[in-house]
Amino acid sequence: QVQLVESGGGLVQSGGSLRLSCLASGIIFSSYTVGWYRQAPGKQRELVAQIFRDNSINYADSVKGRFTISRDNVKNTADLQMNSLKIEDTAVYYCNVRRLGYGYWGQGTQVTVSS
């Protein structure tokens, strides 16, 4: 059974930092592309950052220079370090793993940035 469990969300002031973590089980983690997505109220889910099997990385323009994605294939984890948070970063953040056209989602973790 595949499980993705996100943690690390919470309430933070604008300009602050949070670190999200995704723990995967039930898969060969190193074989998957890992992505962090977010969904704000009334908006579509959007890609924030993804890290491929070869450790190449892709970021959304809105988070470049502020967020850093990383993975640990031994611990089966993927982290998202979020710095200089803005109010518009408020959303539910989801971890996703995918390969060969299929994937799995975590349950999401709420990130709220206040002024």
N, C-alpha and C positions, 0 to 999 in steps of 0.2 A: 504494500500500500504506500503510495506516494504522499508525503506530507511536506508542506512548506510552512514554516512558522516564523512570522515576522515579530520583531520586538524593537523597542527603543523609541517608539513614538511618544509624543507628549505635548505639553504646552511650553512654548519658549517665546521670549520677547524678540522683536525685530532686531536683527544683527547678531543674534545668538547662534548656537550650534546644537545639532543633534546628530547622533549616529544610529542608524538603523541597521539591524542585522536580520538575515534570513538563514534559517537552519533547515537544510533539506535532509530527507530520509527516504529510503525506498527506491533510490535511483543511483546510477553511476554518475555522480555529480559532475565529474570532469568532462563528461561527454556532452554536456548541455551548455547552451548559451543562457546566461542569466541576465535578466532585466529587472529594473525597478521602474514601476509605473505609478502614476498618481491620478486620482480623480477628485476634482473639486465639486461641490454642490452645483448641480445644473450644468455641468460640463462633461465632455467625453473623457474617457480614460486616455491618458497620454504617456508616451514613453519619456522617461527622465534620463535613464542611462542604461547601457547594456555592456556586458563584457563577454567576449566570445571565448571559445575553447583555447584559442592561441593567445589569450589575454589582450587582444586588441579591444579598444574601448570606443564607445560612441556616446556622446552627450547631446541632450536637447540644448538648443542655443540659449534658452532661458536660464540654464544652470551652469553653463560653462564657466570655469574659473572659481566656482563656489562649491560644487559638489564633486566628490570623488568616489568612484565605485571600485571595489576590490573583491577578490575571491580567494578562498583557501580551500583547495581541493582535498586536503587531508581532513580538515574539520567539517567539510561539506557546508561551508558558510559563504555568504556574500554580504558585504557591508556597503552601506551608503553613508559616507561622511558628508554632512550638510553644514556648511558654514555661511556666514553672512545671510542668514535666513530673512526672507521678506514676507510680508503679509500675504502676498500672492502665492507663496509656497504652501499655504494651508490646503490640506487635502488628505484623503486616505491614500496611503502609499502601499502598493502591492508588489510582492516579489513574484517573478515569473521565471520558469525554466522551460526551454523549448529545444527540440531537435527534430529534424526530419519532418517538419510540418505539424507536429503536435506538441502540446505543452501543458503545464500545470500552474495553478495560481495558489498563492497563499490567501489567508483570510483578510489581510490588510491591517494596517496600523495607522491610527489617526495622528497627524501632525498639525498642530494649531500654532500659528505665529501671531502674536498680539503686538499692538503698537505700544 
